[in-house]
Amino acid sequence: MLKKLAPLPLTIALAASLGFATPAFASTTGQSPAAAVATTAAPAPLLQPAELKTLLGQPGVRVLDIRAEKDYAAGHVPGAVNTPYGKYRGPKENPGQLPAEAALTQLLQAAGVDRDTHVVVVHAGSDHTDFGAAARVYWTLKVGGLTRLSILDGGSKAWQAAGGALETAAPQVAPSQFSYRYDQEQVVTSEELAAAVKAGNAPLLVDARPPKFFAGETRTDAAARYGTLPGAKSFDNAQFFPQGGTTLKPASELKALVAQSGAAAAPAVSFCNTGHWAATNWFVMSEIAGNKAVKLYPSSVVEWSQSELPMDNQPSRLSALVQDAKRALDK
């Protein structure tokens, strides 16, 4: 049975200046002072299950479950709308590529998301890489003009572990009139990054992949070559999580790690293979540590490697052939 939710309010303001401006707020006419504060207060980028519980059912809040449809159907946070992660990704040859604005417009309109909606992204929480999916969705929404965004730390798994209720009915939501448009100032392209590298004025390049990728010892199938971007620094996204954990470390530890990476204040670009692991690094550096000069390179190494652009840690042709043979045997 479908459960009907009230339509969400329309926006009256637009984020500006590289997407790092203060949030756009809904009108509070006719609301009590307490309701006005609840509407306009900037939401925390990271929520714990108990914090999400207090938000459920509030007007202007939409929970987006980004798991596969079958997992969502088996049980989800009450009132959550299913927008699978694949909808925010590019084609098989490079999932990091940006999907069309029209496709994202259709997806978010159907989910009842508007520009002043507080969106809470819920991932599976099966392992720490699931957080990367949520962070990539968060980034995509922010680049599209949304400013009231949060991620549920630990995802659906943490919600259930905390005793959170589940429901199987998909809510019926009133579609919005939201129109998705990329803020190109927040999107790092191969062309502009290559130009900066060539000119010798590239920002700090942070490789979020496991060390073997950085060292040129392995590659993802979609990448044409082994190695990393010229001058990049390795900083595995897994460092932001306890060993084997699925929730982020305490904020103080996260900030210390960001400082260790060199991205506490300086302009930086986070990348990986397809902008998934990199989204975790971007989220922690930008949204937790507060460095708004950090950007994400969505197409990352897969797109970079498919061109003739230079790469560091690139093995010899013979070594690459040997590594390719080993990868084929391991499949």
C-alpha positions as CSV (number, residue, x, y, z in Angstrom):
1,M,0.0,0.0,0.0
2,L,1.2,3.5,-0.9
3,K,1.7,6.0,1.9
4,K,1.1,9.6,0.9
5,L,3.5,12.3,2.0
6,A,2.8,16.0,2.0
7,P,4.4,18.0,-0.9
8,L,7.6,19.8,0.0
9,P,7.8,23.6,-0.1
10,L,9.2,25.4,-3.2
11,T,12.5,27.3,-2.9
12,I,12.8,31.0,-2.8
13,A,16.6,31.4,-3.0
14,L,19.5,30.1,-5.0
15,A,23.0,29.2,-3.8
16,A,25.7,31.2,-5.4
17,S,29.5,31.8,-5.6
18,L,30.9,28.3,-6.5
19,G,28.1,26.6,-4.5
20,F,29.7,27.5,-1.2
21,A,27.3,30.3,-0.3
22,T,25.0,30.0,2.7
23,P,21.9,27.9,2.3
24,A,18.7,29.1,0.5
25,F,15.9,29.1,3.0
26,A,12.2,28.6,2.6
27,S,9.7,31.2,3.7
28,T,8.7,31.0,7.3
29,T,5.6,33.1,7.0
30,G,2.9,31.7,9.3
31,Q,5.3,29.4,11.2
32,S,6.0,29.5,14.9
33,P,9.5,30.8,15.9
34,A,10.5,27.2,16.7
35,A,9.4,26.0,13.3
36,A,11.2,28.9,11.6
37,V,14.5,27.9,13.4
38,A,14.0,24.3,12.4
39,T,13.5,25.3,8.8
40,T,16.4,27.7,8.5
41,A,19.1,26.1,10.7
42,A,21.9,24.7,8.5
43,P,21.7,20.9,8.9
44,A,24.8,18.9,9.9
45,P,26.4,17.2,7.0
46,L,26.7,13.9,9.0
47,L,23.8,12.5,11.0
48,Q,23.6,9.7,13.6
49,P,20.5,7.5,13.6
50,A,19.1,9.2,16.7
51,E,19.3,12.5,14.9
52,L,17.6,11.2,11.8
53,K,14.8,9.8,13.9
54,T,13.9,13.3,15.1
55,L,13.6,14.5,11.5
56,L,11.3,11.8,10.2
57,G,7.9,13.1,9.2
58,Q,9.0,16.8,9.4
59,P,7.9,18.9,6.4
60,G,10.8,19.8,4.1
61,V,12.8,16.7,4.9
62,R,13.3,13.9,2.4
63,V,15.2,10.7,3.0
64,L,16.8,9.3,-0.2
65,D,17.7,5.6,0.0
66,I,20.4,4.9,-2.6
67,R,20.5,1.2,-2.4
68,A,19.3,-1.2,-5.1
69,E,15.5,-1.5,-5.5
70,K,15.4,-5.0,-4.1
71,D,17.2,-4.0,-1.0
72,Y,15.0,-0.9,-0.5
73,A,11.9,-3.0,-1.0
74,A,13.0,-5.5,1.7
75,G,12.9,-2.7,4.3
76,H,13.9,1.0,4.6
77,V,13.8,4.0,6.8
78,P,10.2,5.1,7.1
79,G,9.2,7.6,4.4
80,A,12.4,7.1,2.5
81,V,12.3,7.3,-1.3
82,N,14.4,5.0,-3.5
83,T,16.8,6.7,-5.9
84,P,19.4,4.0,-6.6
85,Y,23.1,5.0,-6.8
86,G,23.4,4.0,-10.4
87,K,21.0,6.8,-11.4
88,Y,23.7,9.3,-10.3
89,R,26.4,7.6,-12.3
90,G,27.7,7.6,-15.8
91,P,28.0,4.8,-18.4
92,K,29.9,1.5,-17.9
93,E,33.0,2.7,-19.7
94,N,33.3,5.4,-17.1
95,P,30.8,5.5,-14.2
96,G,32.4,8.7,-13.0
97,Q,31.1,10.7,-15.9
98,L,28.3,13.1,-15.0
99,P,24.8,12.0,-15.9
100,A,22.6,14.3,-18.0
101,E,20.9,17.2,-16.2
102,A,17.6,16.1,-17.7
103,A,17.9,12.6,-16.1
104,L,18.8,14.1,-12.7
105,T,15.9,16.5,-13.0
106,Q,13.5,13.7,-13.6
107,L,14.9,11.6,-10.8
108,L,14.7,14.4,-8.2
109,Q,11.4,15.7,-9.3
110,A,9.9,12.2,-8.9
111,A,11.4,12.0,-5.4
112,G,9.8,15.3,-4.4
113,V,13.1,17.1,-3.9
114,D,13.2,20.8,-4.2
115,R,15.9,23.4,-3.8
116,D,15.1,24.1,-0.2
117,T,14.5,20.4,0.8
118,H,16.7,18.9,3.5
119,V,17.9,15.7,1.9
120,V,19.3,12.9,4.0
121,V,21.2,10.3,2.0
122,V,21.0,6.7,3.3
123,H,23.4,4.1,1.9
124,A,23.7,0.4,2.7
125,G,26.5,0.6,5.3
126,S,27.8,-2.9,4.4
127,D,31.4,-1.6,4.2
128,H,33.2,1.7,4.2
129,T,33.0,2.0,0.4
130,D,29.2,2.4,0.7
131,F,29.9,5.8,2.3
132,G,31.6,6.8,-1.0
133,A,28.4,6.2,-2.8
134,A,26.5,8.4,-0.4
135,A,29.2,11.1,-0.6
136,R,29.1,11.0,-4.4
137,V,25.3,11.5,-4.3
138,Y,25.7,14.3,-1.7
139,W,28.3,16.0,-4.0
140,T,26.0,15.6,-7.0
141,L,23.1,17.2,-5.2
142,K,25.3,20.1,-3.9
143,V,26.7,20.7,-7.4
144,G,23.2,20.9,-8.6
145,G,22.2,23.7,-6.2
146,L,20.9,21.9,-3.1
147,T,22.4,23.2,0.1
148,R,20.5,21.4,2.9
149,L,22.2,18.0,2.8
150,S,23.2,15.3,5.2
151,I,24.4,11.7,5.1
152,L,23.3,9.1,7.6
153,D,26.6,7.8,9.1
154,G,26.7,4.0,8.8
155,G,23.7,4.0,6.6
156,S,20.8,1.5,6.8
157,K,22.9,-1.0,8.7
158,A,23.6,1.6,11.5
159,W,19.9,2.6,11.5
160,Q,18.8,-1.0,12.1
161,A,21.6,-1.5,14.7
162,A,20.3,1.5,16.6
163,G,16.8,0.0,16.7
164,G,15.4,2.1,13.9
165,A,12.1,1.0,12.5
166,L,11.8,-0.2,8.9
167,E,8.9,-0.2,6.5
168,T,8.4,-1.9,3.1
169,A,5.7,0.4,1.6
170,A,7.0,2.9,-0.9
171,P,5.7,6.4,-0.1
172,Q,3.7,8.3,-2.6
173,V,5.3,11.8,-2.9
174,A,4.1,14.9,-4.7
175,P,6.5,15.6,-7.5
176,S,8.5,18.8,-7.4
177,Q,9.3,21.4,-10.0
178,F,13.1,21.2,-9.4
179,S,15.3,21.8,-12.4
180,Y,18.8,20.3,-12.0
181,R,21.7,22.4,-13.4
182,Y,25.4,21.7,-12.8
183,D,27.4,24.5,-11.3
184,Q,30.4,24.1,-13.6
185,E,32.6,26.0,-11.2
186,Q,32.4,23.1,-8.8
187,V,33.2,20.4,-11.4
188,V,36.8,19.7,-12.2
189,T,37.3,18.6,-15.8
190,S,40.2,16.7,-17.4
191,E,40.9,19.6,-19.7
192,E,41.3,22.3,-17.0
193,L,43.3,19.9,-14.8
194,A,45.6,19.0,-17.6
195,A,46.2,22.6,-18.4
196,A,47.0,23.3,-14.7
197,V,49.4,20.4,-14.6
198,K,51.1,21.5,-17.8
199,A,51.5,25.0,-16.5
200,G,52.9,23.8,-13.3
201,N,50.2,25.4,-11.1
202,A,48.0,22.4,-10.3
203,P,46.4,22.4,-6.9
204,L,47.2,19.6,-4.4
205,L,46.1,16.4,-6.1
206,V,44.9,13.8,-3.6
207,D,44.6,10.1,-4.8
208,A,41.8,8.5,-2.7
209,R,42.5,5.0,-4.0
210,P,44.2,2.1,-2.1
211,P,48.0,2.4,-2.4
212,K,48.4,-0.3,-5.0
213,F,46.5,1.8,-7.5
214,F,48.6,4.8,-6.7
215,A,51.8,2.9,-7.1
216,G,50.8,1.6,-10.5
217,E,50.6,-2.0,-9.4
218,T,46.9,-2.5,-10.2
219,R,44.1,-0.8,-12.2
220,T,40.4,-0.9,-12.6
221,D,39.2,-2.5,-15.8
222,A,37.9,0.8,-17.3
223,A,41.3,2.5,-16.9
224,A,43.5,2.3,-19.9
225,R,46.8,2.7,-18.0
226,Y,48.3,2.1,-14.6
227,G,49.5,4.9,-12.4
228,T,48.3,8.2,-10.9
229,L,48.1,11.8,-11.9
230,P,51.4,13.8,-12.1
231,G,52.5,15.0,-8.7
232,A,49.6,13.4,-6.8
233,K,49.7,12.5,-3.2
234,S,48.3,9.1,-2.0
235,F,45.7,9.3,0.7
236,D,43.5,6.2,0.9
237,N,39.9,7.0,1.8
238,A,39.8,4.0,4.1
239,Q,41.9,6.0,6.6
240,F,38.8,8.0,7.6
241,F,37.2,4.8,9.0
242,P,38.2,2.5,11.9
243,Q,39.7,-0.8,10.6
244,G,36.8,-2.8,9.2
245,G,34.3,-0.1,10.3
246,T,31.5,1.5,8.3
247,T,31.1,4.8,10.2
248,L,33.5,7.7,10.1
249,K,36.0,8.3,12.9
250,P,35.3,11.1,15.4
251,A,35.5,14.6,13.9
252,S,38.7,15.5,15.7
253,E,40.5,12.5,14.2
254,L,39.1,13.3,10.8
255,K,40.4,16.9,10.9
256,A,43.8,15.7,12.1
257,L,43.9,13.3,9.1
258,V,42.9,16.0,6.7
259,A,45.8,18.2,8.1
260,Q,48.1,15.2,7.6
261,S,47.1,15.0,4.0
262,G,47.9,18.6,3.4
263,A,44.4,19.5,2.4
264,A,43.4,21.4,5.6
265,A,43.4,24.8,3.9
266,A,45.1,24.7,0.5
267,P,43.2,24.3,-2.8
268,A,43.0,20.6,-3.6
269,V,41.4,18.1,-6.0
270,S,40.3,14.7,-4.8
271,F,40.2,11.9,-7.4
272,C,40.2,8.1,-7.6
273,N,39.2,5.8,-10.5
274,T,35.6,7.0,-11.1
275,G,35.0,9.7,-8.4
276,H,33.5,7.3,-5.8
277,W,36.3,6.8,-3.2
278,A,37.3,10.4,-4.0
279,A,33.9,11.6,-2.9
280,T,34.6,10.3,0.6
281,N,37.9,12.3,0.8
282,W,36.1,15.4,-0.7
283,F,33.3,15.1,1.9
284,V,35.6,14.8,4.9
285,M,37.9,17.6,3.7
286,S,35.2,20.0,2.6
287,E,32.1,19.3,4.7
288,I,33.7,18.0,8.0
289,A,37.1,19.8,8.0
290,G,35.7,22.9,6.3
291,N,38.1,23.4,3.4
292,K,35.8,24.8,0.7
293,A,38.8,25.0,-1.6
294,V,38.6,21.2,-2.2
295,K,37.0,20.0,-5.4
296,L,36.1,16.6,-6.8
297,Y,37.4,15.3,-10.2
298,P,34.4,13.1,-11.1
299,S,35.8,11.3,-14.1
300,S,39.1,10.7,-12.4
301,V,41.8,8.3,-13.5
302,V,39.6,6.3,-15.9
303,E,39.1,9.4,-18.1
304,W,42.6,10.7,-17.6
305,S,44.2,7.4,-18.5
306,Q,42.2,7.1,-21.7
307,S,44.0,10.1,-23.2
308,E,47.7,10.7,-23.9
309,L,48.0,12.8,-20.7
310,P,51.1,12.1,-18.5
311,M,50.9,9.8,-15.5
312,D,53.2,9.1,-12.6
313,N,54.1,5.6,-11.4
314,Q,53.3,4.2,-14.8
315,P,55.1,0.8,-15.2
316,S,57.0,-0.2,-18.4
317,R,55.0,-1.8,-21.2
318,L,56.4,-5.2,-20.3
319,S,55.4,-4.8,-16.6
320,A,52.0,-3.6,-17.6
321,L,51.5,-6.7,-19.8
322,V,52.5,-9.0,-17.0
323,Q,50.1,-7.2,-14.6
324,D,47.3,-7.4,-17.1
325,A,47.9,-11.2,-17.4
326,K,47.8,-11.6,-13.7
327,R,44.6,-9.5,-13.5
328,A,43.0,-11.8,-16.1
329,L,44.0,-14.9,-14.2
330,D,42.6,-13.5,-10.9
331,K,39.1,-12.9,-12.4
